[in-house]
Amino acid sequence: MSYMITSECINCSACEMECPVRAITAGPSQYVINPNVCIECQGYYPEARCKWACPVDACVPERSAYQFRNASLTNRGAPPVVLTANNPTGVKRMPIEVTSE
């Protein structure tokens, strides 16, 4: 079992530099740990280096219940806001109808 980074991640990159096998990379919204590369620092350090370096304790042993909850919350609710050059705020505005009286 490998470690994972929870949503408490503040993108400080402290864990990325501490990982001895470079299993941590920047994802689209936060850092992620590749479970195929992570060795939990077994045999190298008494505690996982990412867990030791994280200032907000976002690096924890992988938990399937947490991942299931995150996936289910992601699949419901409002769609993500897409920012474009024409609409930098992402807010859809209703067109104003001007009537002449």
ROSE-4610 file (N, C-alpha, C; in Angstrom, 1 decimal, always signed):
// ROSE-4610
residu = [M/M/M/S/S/S/Y/Y/Y/M/M/M/I/I/I/T/T/T/S/S/S/E/E/E/C/C/C/I/I/I/N/N/N/C/C/C/S/S/S/A/A/A/C/C/C/E/E/E/M/M/M/E/E/E/C/C/C/P/P/P/V/V/V/R/R/R/A/A/A/I/I/I/T/T/T/A/A/A/G/G/G/P/P/P/S/S/S/Q/Q/Q/Y/Y/Y/V/V/V/I/I/I/N/N/N/P/P/P/N/N/N/V/V/V/C/C/C/I/I/I/E/E/E/C/C/C/Q/Q/Q/G/G/G/Y/Y/Y/Y/Y/Y/P/P/P/E/E/E/A/A/A/R/R/R/C/C/C/K/K/K/W/W/W/A/A/A/C/C/C/P/P/P/V/V/V/D/D/D/A/A/A/C/C/C/V/V/V/P/P/P/E/E/E/R/R/R/S/S/S/A/A/A/Y/Y/Y/Q/Q/Q/F/F/F/R/R/R/N/N/N/A/A/A/S/S/S/L/L/L/T/T/T/N/N/N/R/R/R/G/G/G/A/A/A/P/P/P/P/P/P/V/V/V/V/V/V/L/L/L/T/T/T/A/A/A/N/N/N/N/N/N/P/P/P/T/T/T/G/G/G/V/V/V/K/K/K/R/R/R/M/M/M/P/P/P/I/I/I/E/E/E/V/V/V/T/T/T/S/S/S/E/E/E]
num = [1/1/1/2/2/2/3/3/3/4/4/4/5/5/5/6/6/6/7/7/7/8/8/8/9/9/9/10/10/10/11/11/11/12/12/12/13/13/13/14/14/14/15/15/15/16/16/16/17/17/17/18/18/18/19/19/19/20/20/20/21/21/21/22/22/22/23/23/23/24/24/24/25/25/25/26/26/26/27/27/27/28/28/28/29/29/29/30/30/30/31/31/31/32/32/32/33/33/33/34/34/34/35/35/35/36/36/36/37/37/37/38/38/38/39/39/39/40/40/40/41/41/41/42/42/42/43/43/43/44/44/44/45/45/45/46/46/46/47/47/47/48/48/48/49/49/49/50/50/50/51/51/51/52/52/52/53/53/53/54/54/54/55/55/55/56/56/56/57/57/57/58/58/58/59/59/59/60/60/60/61/61/61/62/62/62/63/63/63/64/64/64/65/65/65/66/66/66/67/67/67/68/68/68/69/69/69/70/70/70/71/71/71/72/72/72/73/73/73/74/74/74/75/75/75/76/76/76/77/77/77/78/78/78/79/79/79/80/80/80/81/81/81/82/82/82/83/83/83/84/84/84/85/85/85/86/86/86/87/87/87/88/88/88/89/89/89/90/90/90/91/91/91/92/92/92/93/93/93/94/94/94/95/95/95/96/96/96/97/97/97/98/98/98/99/99/99/100/100/100/101/101/101]
x = [+0.9/+0.0/+0.9/+0.5/+1.3/+0.6/+1.2/+0.7/-0.2/-1.0/-1.8/-1.8/-2.2/-2.3/-3.7/-4.2/-5.6/-5.9/-7.2/-7.6/-7.1/-6.5/-5.9/-4.6/-4.1/-2.9/-2.9/-1.9/-1.8/-0.8/-0.4/+0.5/+1.8/+2.4/+3.7/+4.9/+4.8/+5.9/+6.9/+6.7/+7.6/+7.8/+6.7/+6.7/+7.4/+7.3/+7.9/+9.4/+10.0/+11.5/+12.0/+11.2/+11.6/+11.5/+10.7/+10.4/+11.7/+12.3/+13.5/+13.4/+12.2/+12.0/+11.2/+11.0/+10.3/+8.9/+8.1/+6.8/+5.8/+6.1/+5.2/+5.4/+4.3/+4.3/+3.1/+3.2/+2.2/+1.0/-0.2/-1.4/-2.1/-3.3/-4.0/-4.4/-4.7/-5.2/-4.4/-3.6/-2.8/-1.8/-0.8/+0.2/-0.4/+0.1/-0.4/+0.8/+0.5/+1.6/+1.2/+2.2/+2.0/+2.2/+1.1/+1.1/+2.0/+2.3/+3.2/+4.7/+5.0/+6.4/+6.6/+5.6/+5.8/+6.2/+7.2/+7.7/+7.5/+6.8/+6.5/+7.8/+8.9/+10.2/+10.6/+10.0/+10.4/+11.8/+12.5/+13.9/+14.9/+14.3/+15.1/+15.0/+13.8/+13.5/+12.5/+12.5/+11.5/+10.0/+9.9/+8.6/+8.6/+7.5/+7.5/+8.0/+8.8/+9.4/+8.3/+7.4/+6.3/+5.5/+5.2/+4.4/+5.2/+6.4/+7.3/+7.4/+7.4/+7.7/+6.4/+5.3/+4.0/+3.6/+3.4/+3.1/+1.6/+0.7/-0.7/-1.1/-0.2/-0.5/-1.4/-1.2/-2.0/-1.5/-0.3/+0.2/-0.1/-1.0/-1.4/-1.4/-1.4/-1.5/-2.8/-2.7/-3.8/-5.0/-6.2/-7.4/-8.5/-9.0/-10.0/-11.3/-11.7/-12.9/-12.9/-11.7/-11.5/-11.6/-10.9/-11.0/-12.4/-13.1/-14.5/-15.4/-15.2/-16.0/-15.6/-14.4/-13.9/-14.5/-14.5/-15.0/-16.5/-17.2/-18.7/-19.0/-18.3/-18.5/-18.2/-17.2/-16.8/-17.8/-18.5/-19.5/-20.8/-21.0/-22.3/-22.1/-23.1/-23.0/-22.9/-22.5/-22.4/-21.2/-21.3/-20.1/-19.1/-17.8/-16.7/-16.9/-16.4/-16.4/-15.2/-15.5/-14.4/-14.1/-12.9/-12.5/-12.0/-12.4/-11.9/-11.5/-10.9/-10.5/-11.7/-12.8/-14.0/-14.8/-14.6/-15.3/-14.3/-13.5/-12.5/-13.0/-14.2/-14.8/-15.5/-15.8/-16.5/-18.0/-18.5/-19.9/-20.7/-21.8/-22.6/-23.6/-23.7/-24.6/-25.7/-26.8/-28.0/-28.0/-28.3/-28.3/-29.4/-29.1/-30.1/-30.9/-32.2/-33.0/-33.4/-33.1/-33.5/-34.7/-35.7/-37.0/-37.2/-37.7/-37.9/-39.4/-39.8/-41.2/-41.5]
y = [-1.2/+0.0/+1.2/+2.2/+3.5/+4.6/+5.7/+6.9/+7.7/+8.6/+9.4/+10.8/+11.8/+13.2/+13.6/+14.0/+14.4/+15.8/+16.2/+17.5/+18.7/+18.4/+19.4/+20.0/+19.4/+19.9/+21.3/+22.1/+23.5/+23.8/+22.8/+22.9/+23.6/+23.3/+23.9/+23.2/+22.1/+21.2/+20.7/+20.8/+20.3/+18.8/+18.1/+16.6/+16.2/+16.9/+16.5/+16.4/+17.4/+17.4/+16.3/+15.9/+15.0/+13.5/+13.2/+11.8/+11.2/+10.1/+9.6/+8.9/+8.5/+7.8/+8.6/+9.9/+10.8/+10.3/+9.8/+9.3/+10.4/+11.6/+12.7/+13.7/+14.0/+15.0/+16.0/+17.1/+18.1/+17.6/+17.5/+17.2/+18.4/+18.3/+19.4/+20.4/+19.9/+20.8/+20.7/+19.6/+19.4/+18.3/+18.1/+17.1/+15.7/+14.7/+13.4/+12.4/+11.2/+10.2/+9.0/+8.6/+7.5/+6.2/+5.4/+4.3/+3.2/+3.2/+2.1/+2.4/+3.6/+4.0/+4.2/+4.6/+4.8/+3.6/+3.7/+2.6/+2.8/+3.9/+4.3/+4.5/+4.7/+4.9/+3.8/+2.6/+1.4/+1.0/+0.9/+0.5/+1.7/+2.9/+4.1/+5.0/+5.3/+6.2/+5.6/+6.0/+5.5/+5.9/+7.0/+7.6/+8.0/+7.9/+8.4/+9.8/+10.2/+11.5/+12.5/+12.1/+13.1/+13.4/+12.5/+12.7/+13.6/+13.4/+14.2/+15.6/+15.8/+17.2/+18.0/+17.4/+18.1/+19.0/+20.3/+21.2/+21.1/+20.5/+20.4/+19.0/+18.0/+16.6/+16.1/+16.4/+15.9/+14.6/+14.2/+12.9/+11.8/+10.9/+9.8/+8.5/+7.4/+6.1/+6.0/+5.4/+5.3/+4.6/+5.3/+4.8/+4.7/+3.5/+3.4/+4.1/+4.2/+4.9/+6.4/+7.0/+8.4/+8.6/+7.7/+7.9/+7.7/+6.7/+6.5/+7.7/+8.3/+9.5/+10.7/+10.9/+12.0/+11.8/+10.5/+10.3/+10.5/+10.1/+10.3/+11.8/+12.5/+14.0/+14.7/+14.2/+14.8/+14.6/+13.5/+13.2/+13.8/+14.6/+15.3/+16.7/+17.5/+18.9/+19.7/+20.9/+21.8/+21.5/+21.6/+21.4/+22.4/+22.1/+23.0/+24.3/+25.4/+26.7/+26.8/+27.1/+27.2/+28.6/+29.1/+30.5/+30.6/+31.6/+31.8/+33.2/+33.6/+35.0/+35.9/+35.4/+36.1/+36.2/+35.3/+35.3/+34.9/+35.9/+35.6/+35.3/+35.7/+35.4/+34.1/+33.5/+32.2/+32.3/+33.5/+33.7/+33.9/+33.1/+33.3/+34.4/+35.3/+36.5/+36.4/+36.7/+36.7/+37.9/+37.8/+39.0/+40.0/+41.2/+42.2/+42.6/+42.5/+42.9/+44.3/+45.1/+46.5/+46.7/+47.2/+47.4/+48.9/+49.3/+50.7/+51.0/+51.9/+52.2/+53.5]
z = [+0.0/+0.0/+0.0/-0.8/-0.9/-0.1/-0.2/+0.5/-0.6/-0.1/-1.0/-0.4/-1.2/-0.8/-0.8/+0.4/+0.5/+0.0/+0.0/-0.5/+0.3/+1.5/+2.3/+1.8/+0.7/+0.1/-0.3/+0.0/-0.3/-1.4/-2.1/-3.3/-2.9/-1.8/-1.4/-2.0/-2.5/-3.1/-2.1/-0.8/+0.1/+0.0/-0.2/-0.3/-1.5/-2.6/-3.9/-3.8/-3.1/-3.0/-2.0/-1.1/-0.1/-0.5/-1.5/-1.9/-2.5/-1.9/-2.4/-3.8/-4.2/-5.5/-6.5/-6.2/-7.1/-7.5/-6.6/-6.8/-6.8/-6.4/-6.2/-7.4/-8.0/-9.1/-9.0/-9.7/-9.6/-10.5/-10.0/-10.7/-11.2/-11.8/-12.3/-11.2/-10.0/-8.9/-7.6/-7.5/-6.3/-6.6/-5.7/-5.9/-5.8/-6.5/-6.5/-6.3/-5.7/-5.5/-6.4/-7.2/-8.1/-7.3/-7.1/-6.2/-6.7/-8.0/-8.6/-8.3/-7.9/-7.6/-6.1/-5.4/-3.9/-3.2/-2.4/-1.6/-0.1/+0.3/+1.7/+2.5/+1.8/+2.4/+3.4/+3.1/+4.0/+3.7/+4.8/+4.7/+4.6/+4.4/+4.2/+5.4/+5.8/+6.9/+7.9/+9.1/+10.1/+9.8/+9.1/+8.7/+7.3/+6.5/+5.1/+5.0/+4.1/+4.0/+3.6/+2.8/+2.4/+3.6/+4.5/+5.7/+6.6/+6.7/+7.6/+7.1/+5.8/+5.2/+5.1/+5.0/+4.7/+5.9/+5.7/+6.8/+7.2/+6.4/+6.7/+6.9/+7.0/+7.2/+6.1/+4.8/+3.7/+3.2/+3.5/+3.1/+4.1/+3.7/+4.6/+3.9/+4.6/+3.9/+3.1/+2.0/+1.0/+1.7/+1.5/+2.1/+1.0/+0.8/-0.3/+0.0/+1.3/+1.7/+1.3/+1.6/+1.2/-0.3/-1.0/-2.5/-3.1/-2.5/-3.0/-2.7/-1.5/-1.1/-2.0/-2.3/-3.2/-4.6/-5.1/-6.5/-6.5/-5.5/-5.5/-5.4/-4.6/-4.5/-5.8/-6.5/-7.8/-8.9/-8.8/-9.9/-9.7/-8.6/-8.5/-8.3/-8.3/-8.1/-9.4/-9.3/-10.5/-11.3/-12.6/-13.5/-13.2/-13.5/-13.2/-14.1/-13.5/-14.2/-15.2/-16.4/-17.4/-17.7/-17.5/-17.8/-19.2/-19.9/-21.3/-21.4/-22.5/-22.8/-22.9/-23.5/-23.6/-22.3/-21.4/-20.2/-19.0/-18.6/-17.6/-16.2/-15.9/-14.6/-14.5/-15.6/-15.6/-15.3/-15.1/-14.8/-16.1/-16.2/-17.3/-17.1/-18.0/-17.8/-18.9/-18.4/-19.2/-20.1/-21.4/-22.2/-21.8/-21.8/-21.4/-22.7/-22.6/-23.7/-23.5/-24.6/-24.5/-25.4/-24.7/-25.4/-25.6/-26.7/-27.0/-26.8/-26.0/-25.8/-26.3]
